[in-house]
Amino acid sequence: MSAVTEIPTAARSAAQVTELSQRPRTPRGGAGTFISARAASRVKTGFRRGANVLTTTMLVVAVFAFLFLAVGPRALGYQTSTMLTGSMSPLIHAGDVVVTVPTAVGEIVVGDVITYLIPVENHRVETHRVTQIITNADGTTAVRTKGDANNGVDPWTATLNGATVDRHVLTVPYVGQVIRTLRQPVVLNTLMYGAPAVLVIGLLASIWRKDPEPAVSG
């Protein structure tokens, strides 16, 4: 028969105390500090990603607007103008950008929306729908127009001088209002001087906040 040796109670207690004293101790508050650091790191990473996405989106929109408003008319031949009133709503609202293409006067038909200079007052640019086409005695073409939201036709007959007239092909909502706002002196100066300053400050801040590289011991 094998003998079973029983460790005395005193010796067993001493061994347990020794084992507990040798276990690594977690500093008080260490776990909470670690979790807080991880949470702060995640928030900072999320903020940086959000800022990068916002910056990229704004850059893409700015490039698209430049191509659409500055390069497109020269390269593709279309014209853009901002609708100032609601006389053509609901097709075109005030603040929308009207896109037109030069069209031969002989191809204009009743129902087309054209952009032209009115023959009265200050000869402003108007965008209205053609309601009547008239051939003058000298062979030129004149039109009567009306705004879709107006009760009656315009009180003038406009002769279309030249071989072409701008015909509406597309409406870009709200962009005209944004352009008008950006052209305000206060907004324009803020963007010209404030935006570069913000970018520089943000770049410097991102450099200063980078964690230093850990030193490698030889």
N, C-alpha and C positions, 0 to 999 in steps of 0.2 A: 504494500500500500504506500502511495506517495504522501508525504507530509506536507501540510499547508501551513505556511509561516504567516502569522498575522503581524502586521506592522503596528506597533504601539500607537495609541491615539496621539500622544504628544509629538512623536516623530512625524506622524502623518500631517498634523497641523503645521509643523515647521516646514515640511516639504511644500505644502500648498502655498504658504506665505512666500517661500523662496520663488516658486513658479510664478505667482502673481507679480512679484517685484521685478521679475525678468521680462515680463510682457511689455512691448512698446506702448507707450502712453500717447494718446492723441492730445495735443495741447488744447486747453479750454478755448472754445470758440473757433477752433481750426476748421471744422466741417462747415460751420456757418459762413466763415470768411471765404472758403473755397467756393461755396455755392454762390455767394454774392459776387465774387470775381467772375465766375462763369456767366452769370446773368448779365453783368455789366458788359462783358466782352460780347455777348450775343446782341445786346442792344446797340452797342457801338458798331458791330458788323452790319446789323440791319439798317442802321442809320446811314452808313457809308454806301451800302448797296442802293438804298432808296435815293440818296443824293446823286449817285452815278446814273441811275435810271432817269431821274428828273433832268439832269444836265444833258444826257444823250437825247432825250425826247425834245427838249427845247432847241438843241442844236439841229436836229433833223427838221423840226418845224421851221426854224429860221432859214435853213438851206432851201427847203421846199418853197417857202414864201418868196425867197430871192429869185429862184428859178422861175416860178410862176409869174411873178410881177415884173421882173426885170429882164430875164433872159428869154422867156417864152415869147413875148410880143415881138422881139427882134428876130428870133429864130423861126417861129412858126407863123408869124403874121397876124395873130389875133390881137385884140385890144381889150383893156380892162378899164372899168370905171365904177365908181361907187354910187349907188342909188341913194339919193338924199331924202326922198319923200316916200310915202306909202301909196302913191297914185297907181302903182301897178300890182298891188297886193291882190290876191295871195300869191301870185306868181313870183313877184319880186318885192321884198320888204325893204324898208329904209335900213341902210347899213349893209345890205348885201352887195357883193361885187358882181357886176354884169360883164360877162364875157361875150364879145362880138367878133365877127369875122367880116372882112370886106366882101360885099356881094354886088354883082352887077345890078345896076338900077333896073334893067329890063327883066331881071329875075324876081324882083320883089312882087309879092302878091298880097291881096287883102288878108289880114290875119297875122302877117309877120310883125314881129316886134323889132323896131329899128331904133338906133341912137343917132340923133341928128341935131343940127343947130336950128332953133326956132327962129322965124323971121321977124319977131317983134321983141320989144323990151330990150333986154341986155344980150340977146342972141345966145342965151345959155344952151347948154347941151341937155337934150330931153330924150328919154327912153319911153316910148309909147307904142301902142299897137296901131297898125295901118287899118283904116276903115274905108278909105276910098283912094283910088289912083286916078290921076287926071293927066291927060296929055295936053300940054300947052300948045299955042299956035306956032311957037318957034321950035317945037319938037322936043322940048325938055319935059321932064316928068315932075309932077307935083303930087303931094299926098295930103290927105286929111288923117289925123290920128286921134286917139283917145286913150286915156288911162283906164285900165280895167276897173279900178275902184272909183272912177269919176262918173258922175251922172250923165254928162254930155260930152260931145266931141270937143276937141281943142278949138278955140276961136281964131284959128289961122289956117292958111293953106301954105304949106312949105314946099318950095321948089328944091328938088334934089340936084344941086350943082355938082358936076363931076360924073365920072363913069361908074363909081361904086358908092355904096352906102353901108354903114355898119349894121349887120343883122344879128340879133340876139341868138345865141346858141347854148348858153349855160349860165346858171346862177350859182354863185358860191355864197352860202349864207354866212352872215355875221362878220366876214373877213374885213369888209369895208369899214365897219365900225371900229374894229381893232386898229386898222391902218390910220384912221382919223385920230384915234386916241394917241397912237404912237407919234403922230406928227405934232402933238401939242408941245410947245417949247419946254415946259417943265418936265414932261415925261421923256422927251428926246434927250435933254441934258442929263437927266438921271441915268438913262440907259447908257449914254456915251461915256460918262465919267464914273458912275456908280458900279455898273456891271463889271468892268475890268478890275476895279478895286476889290470887289467881292471875290472874284476869281483868284486874284493874287493872295488875298488873306486866307481863303480856303486852301490853296495850295501850300502856303507856308504852315498853316495849322496841321495839315495832314502830314507834313514832313516832321514837324516837331513832336507829333504824337506817336510816331513810329517807335516800337519797342527796340531798344538797342540790341545788337547781336551779342549773344552770350560769348564770353571769352573762352577760348579753347586752351586748356593747360597742356604744356608740352611734356 
